[in-house]
């Protein structure tokens, strides 16, 4: 094993819609830099910023023991609608669940109510005959010929990512898994997301919405994370490379690339955690943290030194402060 030239240090990276920040923490000192985010390839800005702080801090790749990364790339892709051409494969007769959404109206008396536009247009919401009941028992076997018939349609439409979400698949994911396997055989370059893996929970609309959001950003995030991970390895960084999740936890790059929807509030989660630490250090019981970026701004209430947590989140609200006017995502935030 190569000898370290200096005590172990850590690197933190945060990518926003406008700037990318890189911080080197040596234990005794912190060195930071800010560079413009490179939207065509966000890894370029990360590597540029990393090179700068390593030079300023006089550290080599072998000196780094951990790289932590938070980002709003997934959030921005959802808001700006810059994700992949995505299709949804669902149970026959239920392709409009994404558009019908919930029974409640977030603006009860507005006859011109503006609902959020689904990430998957109706022409790309495709169905197959199959049916499970709520106990996970098969009522109608999967029609595999119907699945094969989807392949030319998906190819013709230029689909690069697919969400598979069937009724009651949280109770029995067998049909979803089979559809995923059949499509993967013919569409080798297409990303496939199974709702039963992303959000294995009851409530059809929320589950489909979460799966579609994951599929929508997955090619973008997988490509970015793979490129960055490879580039770091080429430059001699052999330390763990972890991503911050929306709930403030950490995950490895492979999991993040597979389930990028878990990163949708990745960057702001770091800000909320910092605010809670500051609140504790200053003995402040109730603190409001504000995180302003180039694309979005986030507010978090810190109560008794702990940020408030939730199991649900909305992206791209049509009415900024109206609950129910956005795309629901079932992840810890």
KAPERA-V725803 format. One line per field, one symbol per residue. phi: phi as a letter, one per 40 degrees, with the letter a starting at -180 (. if undefined). psi: psi as a letter, one per 30 degrees, with the letter a starting at -180 (. if undefined). burial: I if it has 9 or more other C-alpha atoms within 8 Angstrom, else O. A space follows every 50 residues. Layout:
phi = ???
psi = ???
burial = ???
This chain:
phi = .ccccaddbbbbbbbbcbbbbbbbbcgcbbbbabbcccccadcccccccc cccccccfbbdccccabbbbabdcdcccccfbcccbbbbbcdgbccdccc fbccbcbcbccbdbcccdcbcdcbcbbbcaabcccgcccbcccccccccc dccccccgcbabbbbbdgcccacdcccccdccccccbccbcbbbccccac bcgcccccccccccccbcdccccccccccccccccgcbcdbbbccccgcb acccccccbcccbcbdcdccccccccccccccfbcbbbcbbbbcbbbbbb cbbfgbccbabaabbfccbdbbcgcbccbcacb
psi = kkkkfllkllkkkkkafelkkkkkjfeflkkllklkkjeejffeeeeeee eeeeeefhlleffkfkkkkllgeeeeeeefhgaljklkklkkfgfgeeee blelkfjegjfhkjlkkkfjlefgjllkklkllffgkjejlkjfeeeeff eeeeeefgkfkkkjjlkgffejgeeeeeeeeeefefifgkkkkkefeeii lljeeeeeeeeeeeeefeeeeeeeeeeeeeeeefggjglkjkkklfggak lleeeefeifffgegeefeeeeeeeeeeeeeghkejkjkkjkafelkkkk kjkhgkkkllgllkkhkejegjkfgajkkilk.
burial = OOOOOOOIIIIIIIIIIIIIIIIIIIOOOIIIIIIOIIOOOIIOIIOIII OIIIOOOOIOIIIIIIIIIIIIIIIIIIIOOOIIIIIIIIIIOOIIIIOO OOOOOOOOOOOOOOOIOOIIOOOIIIIIIIIIIOOIOOOOOIIOOIIIOI IOOIOOOOIIIIIIIIIIIIIIIOIIIOIIOIIIOOOOOIIIIIIIOIII OOOIIIIIIIIIIIIIIIIIIIOIIIIIIOOIIOOOIOOOIIIIIIIIOO IIIOIIIOIIIIIIIIIIIIIIIOIIIOIIOOOIIIIOIOIOIIOOIOOI IIIOIOIOOOOIIIIIIIOOOIOIIIIIIIIII
